[in-house]
Amino acid sequence: MTTRVKLSYTVEEDQVLTEVAKIINLAGDDMQQGIQLFTAVQQILRGEEDKDQHVDIGKSLEMIDEFRVALLNIDTRLSEVVDMVVSYDEYQRAQRQDQGITPPSKSAHRPRPKATTE
């Protein structure tokens, strides 16, 4: 198992959302893998991968596990992105408030669901 570390770096204020979009894109490979596994594991469980319609339970369980890891990676990345966007939104609101441009208001984002683990 690998250890995850948190990174931080600085970008120009007007580039924050562009950088966040790039970070979302980093989940693309996991998304593609998840889609492929989603389809393939169903075919295996239906016996479509074998001419005798034999179901390879071991292979299907391995694929389900890989699918879960891909989904976890996607969920983790999206959770990080939500934190970034919410922080940026709060910063922008505070800047406008300090400049007297808009009255303070609640952030437009909806509360995000809490992730559950086994």
Secondary structure, DSSP 8 states (H G I E B T S, - for coil): ------------GGGHHHHHHHHHHTTHHHHHHHHHHHHHHHHHHTTTTSTT----HHHHHHHHHHHHHHHHHHHHHHHHHHHHHHHHHHHHHHHHHHTTSS-----SS---------
